[in-house]
Amino acid sequence: MATTQPSHLPSPAPDPDPGDVVSWVADELGIGWGLLWGLVVPLFVVVAVGLVLTVLLWRRYGRSPSSSTGVDLFPGQVVTLRTAEGAHGQVFVEGSWWSVRSEVPLRAGEDVRITAVDRLELLVEPLESPQGKEES
């Protein structure tokens, strides 16, 4: 004996065709196929490409330290001491005052080369060594 479904139960809905889904979306949004293919799809493509480019550029450039700012900018620069007292002094570099320290005594007005940065203090060396001045 064959069993049949009662007539009062609805038949299962067939799986939707992707074209039917797009058609349904276009109908629900109240736009026609021309507007869908002429505006919505290109806009979606532009946004997707922009998002991919943004992620790629951020990964490439977003996390790299700047080469024009920070403590890496100072070593090698030649500056003039504004004040000096023994092996310590002050210089004006890149728009701000910095304390400096040297292994040899410093003189105000002397040109020095920045060799390193130690916390908030610049380590410097005179451009001319004291021995070179005594020999001249």
C-alpha positions as CSV (number, residue, x, y, z in Angstrom):
1,M,0.0,0.0,0.0
2,A,1.4,3.3,-1.0
3,T,1.3,6.2,1.3
4,T,0.5,9.6,0.0
5,Q,0.8,13.0,1.7
6,P,-2.5,14.5,2.9
7,S,-3.7,17.2,0.7
8,H,-3.8,19.8,3.4
9,L,0.0,19.9,3.9
10,P,2.0,22.3,1.6
11,S,4.5,20.8,-0.7
12,P,8.2,21.6,0.2
13,A,9.5,24.7,-1.5
14,P,12.2,24.0,-4.2
15,D,15.7,25.4,-3.6
16,P,15.9,28.9,-4.9
17,D,17.8,29.6,-8.1
18,P,20.5,32.3,-7.7
19,G,18.7,34.3,-10.5
20,D,15.5,34.1,-8.5
21,V,17.3,35.5,-5.4
22,V,18.7,38.4,-7.4
23,S,15.3,39.0,-9.0
24,W,13.7,38.9,-5.5
25,V,16.2,41.4,-4.1
26,A,15.6,43.7,-7.1
27,D,11.9,43.5,-6.6
28,E,12.1,44.1,-2.8
29,L,14.3,47.1,-3.3
30,G,11.9,48.4,-6.0
31,I,14.6,48.7,-8.7
32,G,14.6,47.2,-12.1
33,W,17.2,45.0,-13.7
34,G,18.7,47.9,-15.6
35,L,19.3,49.9,-12.4
36,L,20.6,46.8,-10.7
37,W,23.2,46.0,-13.3
38,G,23.9,49.6,-14.2
39,L,24.4,51.1,-10.7
40,V,24.2,48.6,-7.8
41,V,26.6,46.0,-9.2
42,P,29.3,48.5,-10.3
43,L,29.0,50.3,-7.0
44,F,29.5,47.0,-5.1
45,V,32.6,46.3,-7.2
46,V,34.1,49.8,-6.6
47,V,33.5,49.4,-2.8
48,A,35.0,45.9,-2.8
49,V,38.1,47.0,-4.7
50,G,38.5,50.1,-2.5
51,L,38.3,47.9,0.6
52,V,40.9,45.5,-0.7
53,L,43.2,48.4,-1.6
54,T,42.8,50.0,1.8
55,V,43.7,46.7,3.5
56,L,46.7,46.2,1.3
57,L,48.0,49.7,1.7
58,W,47.5,49.7,5.4
59,R,49.4,46.4,5.7
60,R,52.2,47.9,3.6
61,Y,52.5,51.4,5.0
62,G,50.3,51.6,8.1
63,R,52.5,49.9,10.5
64,S,56.0,51.0,9.4
65,P,57.6,53.6,11.5
66,S,58.0,57.0,9.9
67,S,61.6,57.8,8.8
68,S,61.1,61.5,9.3
69,T,60.1,61.6,13.0
70,G,61.2,60.1,16.3
71,V,64.6,59.3,17.8
72,D,66.0,57.8,14.5
73,L,66.0,61.3,13.1
74,F,68.6,62.7,15.5
75,P,71.8,60.7,15.1
76,G,74.3,62.2,12.7
77,Q,72.9,65.7,12.8
78,V,75.3,68.6,13.5
79,V,73.9,71.2,15.9
80,T,75.3,74.2,17.8
81,L,75.4,74.1,21.6
82,R,73.4,77.0,23.0
83,T,74.5,76.5,26.6
84,A,77.2,74.3,28.1
85,E,78.5,73.5,31.6
86,G,81.1,70.8,31.7
87,A,80.0,67.7,29.8
88,H,76.4,68.8,29.7
89,G,74.5,71.4,27.7
90,Q,71.4,72.3,25.7
91,V,70.7,72.4,22.0
92,F,67.7,73.4,19.9
93,V,66.9,70.6,17.5
94,E,63.8,70.0,15.3
95,G,61.8,72.7,17.0
96,S,62.5,71.8,20.7
97,W,65.1,72.2,23.3
98,W,67.1,69.0,24.3
99,S,69.6,68.3,27.0
100,V,72.9,66.9,25.8
101,R,75.7,64.9,27.3
102,S,79.2,64.2,26.2
103,E,82.2,62.3,27.3
104,V,84.4,65.4,27.0
105,P,83.8,69.0,28.3
106,L,81.7,71.2,26.0
107,R,81.7,74.9,25.2
108,A,78.7,77.1,24.3
109,G,78.6,77.9,20.6
110,E,80.5,74.8,19.7
111,D,79.2,72.5,16.9
112,V,78.6,68.9,18.0
113,R,77.4,65.8,16.2
114,I,74.5,63.8,17.8
115,T,75.6,60.2,18.2
116,A,72.6,58.7,20.0
117,V,69.5,59.3,22.1
118,D,69.4,58.1,25.7
119,R,65.8,58.6,27.0
120,L,65.3,62.3,26.9
121,E,69.0,63.3,26.5
122,L,71.1,63.5,23.4
123,L,74.6,62.0,23.4
124,V,77.0,64.2,21.4
125,E,80.6,64.5,20.4
126,P,82.4,67.7,19.4
127,L,83.2,67.9,15.7
128,E,86.9,68.6,16.5
129,S,88.6,66.6,19.2
130,P,90.4,68.6,21.9
131,Q,93.7,66.8,21.0
132,G,93.4,68.1,17.4
133,K,93.1,71.8,18.6
134,E,96.1,71.5,20.8
135,E,98.3,70.2,17.9
136,S,97.4,73.1,15.6
